[in-house]
C-alpha cells in the first residue's frame, strides 16, 4: 500500500480524519508533562494517554489492604490451605505468561 505525499501532509498538519477522531476521543483538559518541559499543547495523543494512565495509576494503592487482612486472618485461624500442587501450577502459569510478554 502506498501513501501519497498529500496524505502525509494531511496527517502532519492535523487536518485529516485522524485529527477529527482525536478531538472526539481525547479529553480537552489533559494534564501537562512537567518532566520533559513540553507544554500540554505539544504532546502527542500517545503522550497524553500515557499521562492520563499515570495519573490513574497514582490513585490505585500498592496493596489491597482488605484482601491482605482477610488472607492474614484465614492463615492465622488455619482456614487457608494451599497445596504444593496448586503453588506449582500457578508458578508454571506465571512463567508461561511471562514468556508471552
MODELLER restraints for C-alpha pairs under 7 A, 6 or more apart:
rsr = mdl.restraints
at = mdl.atoms
rsr.add(forms.Gaussian(group=physical.xy_distance, feature=features.Distance(at['CA:10:A'], at['CA:16:A']), mean=5.08, stdev=0.5))
rsr.add(forms.Gaussian(group=physical.xy_distance, feature=features.Distance(at['CA:30:A'], at['CA:48:A']), mean=6.47, stdev=0.5))
rsr.add(forms.Gaussian(group=physical.xy_distance, feature=features.Distance(at['CA:31:A'], at['CA:40:A']), mean=6.86, stdev=0.5))
rsr.add(forms.Gaussian(group=physical.xy_distance, feature=features.Distance(at['CA:31:A'], at['CA:51:A']), mean=6.66, stdev=0.5))
rsr.add(forms.Gaussian(group=physical.xy_distance, feature=features.Distance(at['CA:32:A'], at['CA:39:A']), mean=6.24, stdev=0.5))
rsr.add(forms.Gaussian(group=physical.xy_distance, feature=features.Distance(at['CA:32:A'], at['CA:40:A']), mean=4.45, stdev=0.5))
rsr.add(forms.Gaussian(group=physical.xy_distance, feature=features.Distance(at['CA:33:A'], at['CA:39:A']), mean=6.82, stdev=0.5))
rsr.add(forms.Gaussian(group=physical.xy_distance, feature=features.Distance(at['CA:33:A'], at['CA:40:A']), mean=6.43, stdev=0.5))
rsr.add(forms.Gaussian(group=physical.xy_distance, feature=features.Distance(at['CA:74:A'], at['CA:80:A']), mean=5.21, stdev=0.5))
